[in-house]
Amino acid sequence: MAEYDLRRMQEEAVLRAREMQSRARFPHPPGGGQGRGKAAASEKSSPPPKEPPPPKEEGALAALFQDKERTVILALVLLLSQEEGHEDLLFALLFLLL
């Protein structure tokens, strides 16, 4: 009888492991385990979400000045390009802009 219990426990362990693997492959949305049936039913009845409007097209200058750090680096590049003897620093700043 001990062999029967051992085999039954092994089979149950295999079933639990397979169940956990199937749950890991298809994760459920966050929100808890209780009430999933009601949430799924309400999601099916609700209309599909509307697509957000496409982003506005901005000019090239507006795109350059969206990031403050890039703007500061661009200003430094412009200032250093007018002076002589700072080529290595100028190239380093240009590398940061990449």
N, C-alpha and C positions, 0 to 999 in steps of 0.2 A: 504494500500500500504506500510506502514511503517513495517508491519509484514513481508511482502514479502521481503523487502530489508534486514531486520534483518536475516531472514532465509537464504537468498542467501549469505550474508556475513559470516554466521556461516558455511555454506557448503564450501565456498571458504577457510575459515580458516582451516577446517578439511582437505581439500585436500592439502593445503600448508604444514600442519603439517605432513601428511603422506609422502609427497614428501621429506621433510627434513629428516624424519626418514629413508627412503629408501636410501637417499644419505649418511647418517651417517653409515649405515650398510655396504655399499660398497664404501669406499673412492676412489676417483680418484687419479691417480699418480700426483705428483707435476709437475707444469709447466704451470699453468694457464688454464683458461676455454676456451679461444679462440684457434682454430686450433686443437681441440681434434680429429676431424674426420680425418684430414690429418695425424696426428701423429699416430693414430690407424692403418690407412691404411699402413703407412710406416713400422710400427712394424710387421704387418702381413707378409709383403713381405721380410723382412730381415731374414737371417738364424738364427737359435737358437744360443745363445752364447756358446762358447767352455768352457768346464770344466777346471778349473785351474789344474795344475799338482799336484799330491799328495805331501804333505810335506815330506821333506827328513827325514829319520829316523836317529836320533842322539843317541849317547850313553847316559847312565844314568848320567855320570858326566857333559856332555854338557848341559843336561836339568837342572841340579842343578845350574849351573852358569849363566843361562840366566837372572835371576832376581837379581839385584844388592843387594837389601835389604836382600834377603835370603842368598846370598853369605856372607855378613857381619855377619849375625847371625850364619851361619855355622862356620865361622872363630872364632867367640867368643866362640861357643860351644866347638870347638877343643881346644882352649887355656885354657878355664876354666876346661875342663875335666882332664887336666894334673895337675891342682892344687887341693889342698884339702881345704875343708871348704866352697865351693861355690855351694853346691848341690841345694839350693833353687833358686839361680839365674840360674843355669843350667837347672832346670826344667821349669823355666819361659821362657827361650829362646827356649826350645824344644816346649813349648806350642805355642809360636809365629810361629813356623815353620809349625804347623798344618794347 
